[in-house]
Amino acid sequence: MIQSALGKVFPKSQPIATSEEWIRRILLTLGTVWLLVGVVFPLFPIISRSFRDREGLWIGLGNYIRYFTTPALGASFFHSLYIALATTLFSVGLGFLYAYALTRTAMPAKPFFRAFGLLTLYIPPLANAIGLVYLFGNQGMVTTGLFGLLPGHNVELYGPNGIILGEFLYCFPQAVIILMTALSLTDARLYEAAEVLGTSAIRTFFTVTLPSVKYGLVSAVFVCFILAFTDFGVPKVVGGNYNVLATDIYKQVIGQQNFAMGATISVLLLAPSVLAFAIDRLVQRRQTALVSAKSVPLQPKSNLVLDWSMFIFCLLIVLFAVIVFASVIFASLVRIWPYDFTLSLRNYDFRNVGGGGYAAFWNSIRMSAYTAIFGTIAVFAGAYLIEKSRGLQWLRSINYFLSTIPLALPGLVLGLAYVFFFNNPIWWIPFTEIAIYNPFRGLYGTMAILVLCNIIHFYTVCFLTATTALKQIDSEFESVSSSMRVPFYKTFWRVTVPLSLPAILEIGIYFFVNAMITISAIIFLYPANLPLAAVAIINMDDAGDTASAAAMSTLVVFTSLGIRFIYSIATRGVRERSQAWLQR
């Protein structure tokens, strides 16, 4: 059947060139080199710099000893651990309940909660933090009791409480996505057997439900831990005097120009992230299939008490997220908070504030578009060569391993590593006196390095999406094409791309949205002549122009949501045409 279908797609096949396998090898090799340059090589200079002083002289562990013996610095490491652990506990715990409500109950309004439960995916962590300031800050609506109309309540926002609240908004949707996937894959026969045996609901939960999602829980725990441990935006806005590793790096590099100590703290930030990532990978290797071909999908049964309890719980979560963002929008539309609530667009006039104004906003759109286009091409082409090539197993394995590394790299570490790697005029070969010219130095200070950094920063999630889509396409297509002497690039363009088009489009929108809202990866890299919206928000907030920062945050969020909406409408016809074969 496949051979017959391909015969129609390729009615006049040309003989395969004898060099086709060499083309694949060259492309795989180029892919390996590009990942080495983008991921691995930049880490060497930042690690090396952590063992040197400001002048570049070797001092061994001197920087690390100084860091941990300086109370103001050493405490930041344990602060980061505390923030990450507390955030993970709340995000995964509440995220599990939210995902459980969406997949295992018959509560009403599920489509609404699916959409709004993931709202904060499109909101920069900075915007969430600014929203918390307007709610719980010194002049916040909750702190002042709606400006004296109600009893006020001070949550002591500027410190660990505020950071945990902000990180929860950042990590919660990530946990929900992972746990929804885990909870949706289940076999109804297990629950039917438990019910026949008279097992109580609580015991069924602990003996059937939890064991079936344990790997999803582990992934959610490590993802939330890494995100909270390495985030920069939230601690920068609401951290106050409560320092964490991410803000320490920023202060050392930007405030004191101490790149050696910045590199040292980067390594400390990197180590737990890599360890968490490695443990997660090892745990996932033990995962076995829990759903077989004979499995029966679970259809949630109506339970009035459970359904409405979960409805109220989900509604409270969504209301909290919406109120935080609504406060940002409201603050951007009033003249002077909290003294003059006259509606005005004066905060959207960025001519009298720093940060770059609308030029920064348009630069971010341009950068995000480039990231989406070139990132999607690089990711999908790389995934295709790894999944659909035959032979060269060692090279494909290396490519796969390199493609998963970026998930463990904090954005701040990656950005600072790029500064050391791309800004050096020469590279010294370790343990030798040999130096070579840096052929990539021309990228430094350009839009290209910002795009490259964003592509690498978000590479792994998109790569795993692409490989998942490609695994669903029978390898017989490539085998039959080869037997019919059809060049692989024709099969790729006429068969693989159309079948994978939904995944390709999702990868593109993922790149765009995340490049639009990210701050950590580009805070050290952007040149003065290329201001960016996310950096502008930081600069405005630092300068005390919080309302203007809220206005820029609003623009960024609505741009991301608008692009997502336009993308859905514009690609509906493309998706329907490319997937029409599924309806036959």
Secondary structure, DSSP 8 states (H G I E B T S, - for coil): -HHHHHHHH-TT-----TTHHHHHHHHHHHHHHHHIIIIITTHHHHHHHTTB-TTS-B-TTHHHHHHHHSHHHHHHHHHHHHHHHHHHHHHHHHHHHHHHHHHH---S-HHHHHHHHTGGGGS-HHHHHHHHHHHHSTT-TTTTHHHHTS-------TTHHHHHHHHHHHHHHHHHHHHHHHHHS--HHHHHHHHHTT--HHHHIIIIIHHHTHHHHHHHHHHHHHHHHH--HHHHHH-TT---HHHHHHIIIIIS--HHHHHHHHHHHHHHHHHHHHHHHHHHHT------TT---------HHHHHHHHHHHHHHHHHHHHHHHHHHHHHHEEETTTEEEE-SGGG-GGGSSS-HHHHHHHHHHHHHHHHHHHHHHHHHHHHHHHH--S-HHHHHHHHHHHHGGGGS-HHHHHHHHHHHHS-SEEE-TTSS-EEE-TTGGGTTSHHHHHHHHHHHTHHHHHHHHHHHHHTS-THHHHHHHHTT--HHHHIIIIIHHHTHHHHHHHHHHHHHHHHH--TTTTTT--TTS--HHHHHHHHHHTT-HHHHHHHHHHHHHHHHHHHHHHHHHHHHHHHHHTGGGG-
